[in-house]
Amino acid sequence: MLWARVFVLSVLTTLLILTFSNVVENTEVPDSSQPADAKGTSQRVFMPVSDASNFFKRRNRRSSRYYEIQAEQRVKIAANERWREHNEEQRSRRENYAEEARDEINERTRETNEQVREYHYDGRYPRYYWSH
């Protein structure tokens, strides 16, 4: 409960200091001796609707060069995609060829080993199959 009293006291002290500081004295208060020019101020802040719409139309309009750049980028992206697909297809073909070649070599090696075992088998010992 003591901390609550300390907190309230510090807030009140800060508020008192801010009230009597120079910050409050330096704020600008409108001078009432001169009449306010409401029409001039509003003309500087606001603009006619036609000018505002023209402003936004000009801001949203893109040059023809922008559309040319966009078209060139789409063409480049499409060409890169075709090139990527081509490379992927070539890689797939090479992998399939290499796999078939490995399988064929392994089959030939297995057949050769089987033939060697058959040739050297003398019937005294049971066969030992490497592939099982």
C-alpha positions in Angstrom: 0.0 0.0 0.0 3.0 2.3 0.6 4.0 2.0 -3.1 0.6 3.3 -4.2 1.0 6.4 -2.1 4.5 6.9 -3.4 3.2 6.5 -7.0 0.3 9.0 -6.5 2.7 11.5 -4.9 5.2 11.2 -7.8 2.4 11.7 -10.4 1.1 14.7 -8.6 4.6 16.2 -8.3 5.2 15.7 -12.0 1.8 17.3 -12.9 2.6 20.3 -10.7 6.1 20.7 -12.3 4.6 20.6 -15.8 1.9 23.1 -14.9 4.3 25.7 -13.8 7.1 25.0 -16.3 8.2 27.1 -19.3 6.5 24.6 -21.6 3.1 26.0 -20.8 4.2 29.6 -21.1 5.7 29.0 -24.6 2.6 27.6 -26.2 1.1 29.9 -28.9 -2.2 31.4 -28.2 -4.1 33.0 -31.1 -4.1 36.8 -30.9 -7.7 38.0 -30.6 -6.8 41.6 -31.5 -6.7 40.6 -35.3 -9.8 39.1 -36.9 -9.3 35.6 -38.2 -9.3 35.2 -42.0 -11.4 32.1 -42.2 -11.8 32.3 -46.0 -8.1 32.7 -46.8 -7.2 29.8 -44.4 -9.7 27.5 -45.9 -8.6 28.3 -49.4 -5.0 27.4 -48.5 -6.0 24.1 -47.0 -8.8 23.0 -49.3 -8.9 22.9 -53.1 -11.7 22.6 -55.6 -13.0 19.0 -56.4 -11.9 19.2 -60.1 -8.3 20.1 -59.1 -8.3 17.3 -56.5 -9.6 14.7 -59.0 -7.1 15.8 -61.6 -4.3 15.5 -59.1 -5.2 11.9 -58.3 -5.7 11.0 -62.0 -2.2 12.4 -62.8 -0.8 10.4 -59.8 -2.3 7.1 -60.9 -1.5 7.4 -64.6 1.5 5.2 -65.5 3.8 5.7 -68.5 3.8 3.4 -71.5 7.4 2.6 -70.5 6.1 0.9 -67.3 3.9 -1.4 -69.4 6.8 -2.2 -71.7 9.0 -3.1 -68.8 6.2 -5.3 -67.3 5.8 -7.1 -70.7 9.6 -7.7 -71.0 9.7 -9.1 -67.5 6.8 -11.5 -68.3 8.7 -12.7 -71.4 11.9 -13.2 -69.4 10.0 -15.1 -66.7 8.3 -17.3 -69.3 11.7 -18.0 -71.0 13.3 -18.8 -67.7 10.5 -21.2 -66.8 10.9 -23.0 -70.2 14.6 -23.2 -69.7 14.2 -24.6 -66.2 11.7 -27.2 -67.5 14.1 -28.2 -70.3 17.0 -28.6 -67.9 14.8 -30.7 -65.5 13.7 -32.9 -68.4 17.3 -33.4 -69.5 18.4 -34.2 -66.0 15.6 -36.7 -65.7 16.6 -38.4 -68.9 20.2 -38.7 -67.8 19.2 -40.1 -64.4 17.0 -42.7 -66.1 19.7 -43.7 -68.5 22.3 -44.0 -65.7 19.9 -46.1 -63.6 19.2 -48.4 -66.5 22.9 -48.7 -67.3 23.6 -49.5 -63.6 20.8 -52.1 -63.5 22.1 -53.7 -66.7 25.7 -53.8 -65.4 24.6 -55.3 -62.1 22.5 -57.9 -63.9 25.5 -58.9 -66.1 27.8 -59.1 -63.1 25.3 -61.3 -61.2 25.0 -63.6 -64.2 28.7 -63.8 -64.6 29.2 -64.6 -60.9 26.5 -67.2 -61.1 28.2 -68.8 -64.1 31.5 -68.8 -62.2 29.9 -70.5 -59.2 28.3 -73.1 -61.5 31.6 -73.8 -63.2 33.6 -74.2 -60.0 30.9 -76.1 -58.0 32.2 -79.6 -57.3 29.1 -80.9 -55.4 30.8 -81.4 -52.1 29.8 -78.2 -50.4 26.3 -76.7 -50.3 25.8 -73.7 -52.6 25.9 -70.2 -51.2 23.8 -67.7 -53.0 25.1 -64.2 -52.8 21.9 -62.6 -54.1 19.6 -64.1 -51.4 
